[in-house]
Amino acid sequence: MPIKFALIKERKFPPDRRVVFSPKKCRNLLETFPDATIVVEKSEVRVFDDNLYEKEGIELADDLLNCDVILGVKEVPIQALIPHKKYFFFSHTIKQQPYNRALLQAILKNKIELYDHETIVKENGDRLIGFGRYAGLVGAYNTFRALGLRDELFSLPKVENLADLAAMKVALDQIKLPAIKIVLTGTGKVAKGAKEILDYLKIKEVSVSGYLSKKYDEIVFCQIDVEDYNQRSDGNAFNKSEFFKNPVGYESNFMRFAKVSDMFIAGHFYGDNAPYLFTREDAKHPDFKINLVGDISCDIDGPVASTLRASTIADPFYAYDPQREKEVPFKTKNSITVMAVDNLPCELPKDASEGFGTMFINQVIPAFFNGDKDGILQRAQITTAEGTLTKRFSYLRDYVDGQV
């Protein structure tokens, strides 16, 4: 059955230059799936110019009324929604975000089938697509940029002013790093992206035991997972599956890393009810040594006490005064420097779009032509063509009704 896909113009402000498919990925889609066609809504902000799509033989469009499946990155403004279509974008509604309640209400009213990129998952709930790697890459780079500017060691250019990941690496080739200790949390795509930068800089990775007990005359890092920075409150052995199901009864053991670390790169996923990594009281402790936090995970006023707010691409750094528990200007003495940009992949739109497109073609597009035999679309669907929530997302009913 023929399906007509469309790439939407991103309309959210500030502008997002990413796109689901690059021009070459559009061509790849058509060559791989003969029953697919695709059009591209004209855009003046997209990282790939309209003429690059035309060169690949892709049709440009002013409207998408005759398309079946509409693909975007950020939320679609309510006034731009087309009724009775299938939409894929990051809706930021599944955690019942108050600022997008009206968007989900409008989607239901217009009988739109919504599929959120965040809900495209395996049977076990692991995400199949996303921009996590690029958040990690840019987040780690930005953290070193903060170090260089704060301590007047070097001056890295902003990622948004660089052409791509290759140019980022060329910039990193020019810097010399001091002998500091870096702790990196997480093992998922975000943390792996951050580790790519640490590895590219040839920073030595050391074990947890070595990191906690030894002094080094060179820069080193240690990558840690949940069992390294959490422990059972009753002293019994850590049980990872139990922790993920219900972290009540566990407490943070992160202070042992905070006492020996200079830089903390937060690339972990923070689950509901999990212990905070470090609290405001922890940050006041005289043994607390961390003075620079690259919070890629960016959970506001939560598990990382110094992250009071998200920062921006335009103004990525601020500082946290642990004694007064308040934000202070960047470079303030005896403060913790914070990098907490919450839309990091936007700084690397070309590479991020190309990587995302590869994942989408490999993981999602086949489901349209194989009867969704693996349940990819079924699991991802939030709303139906009848204007109702799917069973999987029925918990959003009170949110939609304004009861949450």
HUSUL-V834954 format. One record per backbone hydrogen bond with DSSP energy under -1.0 kcal/mol. CO is the residue of the C=O (numbers start at 1). NH is the residue of the N-H. Records with the same first field share a line. If there is no record, write none. Layout:
CO->NH, NH
This chain:
3->37
4->68, 69
5->39
6->71
7->41
17->47
22->26
23->27
24->28
25->29
26->30
27->31
28->32
29->33
33->36
35->3
37->5
39->7
40->61
49->52
50->54
51->55
53->58
54->57
59->40
61->42
64->67
68->86
69->6
70->88
71->8
73->90
77->80
78->81
85->113
86->70
87->115
88->72
89->91
93->96
97->100
98->101
100->104
101->105
102->106
103->107
104->108
105->109
106->110
107->112
108->111
110->84
113->87
114->382
115->89
116->119
117->120
119->121
120->128
122->125
126->122
131->135
132->136
133->137
134->138
135->139
136->140
137->141
138->142
139->143
140->144
141->145
142->146
143->147
144->148
145->149
146->150
147->151
148->153
158->161
159->162
164->168
165->169
166->170
167->171
168->172
169->173
171->174
172->175
178->180
180->220
181->262, 263
182->222
183->265
184->224
185->267
188->192
189->193
190->194
191->195
192->196
193->197
194->198
195->199
196->200
197->201
198->203
199->202
204->221
207->211
208->212
209->213
210->214
219->204
220->182
221->206
222->184
224->186
225->228, 229
229->253
231->251
232->235
239->243
240->244
241->245
242->246
247->250
249->233
251->231
254->257, 258
255->259
257->260
258->289
262->291, 292
263->183
264->294
265->185
266->297
271->274
278->305
279->283
282->285
285->288
291->337
292->264
293->339
294->266, 296
299->302
303->278
304->307
306->308
307->301
315->312
318->338
319->328
320->336
321->325, 326
326->321
328->319
329->332
332->335
336->320
337->293
338->318
339->295
340->311
343->346
344->347
345->348
348->352
349->353
350->354
351->355
352->356
353->357
354->358
355->359
356->360
357->361
358->362
359->363
360->364, 365
364->367
365->368
366->369, 370
367->372
372->375
375->379
376->380
377->381
380->116
382->390
384->387
388->384
391->394
393->396
394->397
396->400
397->401
398->403
399->402
